[in-house]
Amino acid sequence: MFATRRILWAGGVGIAGFLIGGIIAMTSGSVAGLLWGGCIGYGIGSIFDQRHATKWLVVYWSVILALIGPLFGLIIGLIVSAKQDYSVLDEVIWGGIGAAVGILLGFTFGSIHMRRLARGAYISPNEQPKI
């Protein structure tokens, strides 16, 4: 069930989230960042473990980009709004927009990835063509 690749990705991205959250909000931010990064890392590891075209691939892509989207949504919202007072409501709105865009992009990328695997366009590293 838990492949090594998934564990490594979850641990690595979880540590990055721990550091980012700790810089922003100290202890509570570290815990939230660890959980957030661990979920993203586990999803990325799950994507890289997929060798067969399944609908879970689309779900993994959508959930990962929905988790990453609010971060970019907040950054873009801060740049676009250019307000001195960035309220909690603004943060929720821009984070929600980022998550929605992430879900749509995840569905698109996951569908493309699933079709490529279904066609057999994927070549695993062990099956590289000999030159």
CORQUI-V316423 format. One record per helix or strand of 2 or more residues. SS is the DSSP state (hx for helix, st for strand). FROM is the first residue (numbers start at 1). LEN is the number of residues. If there is no record, write none. Layout:
BEGIN
SS|FROM|LEN  SS|FROM|LEN
END
This chain:
BEGIN
hx|4|46  hx|56|26  hx|88|32  hx|125|3
END
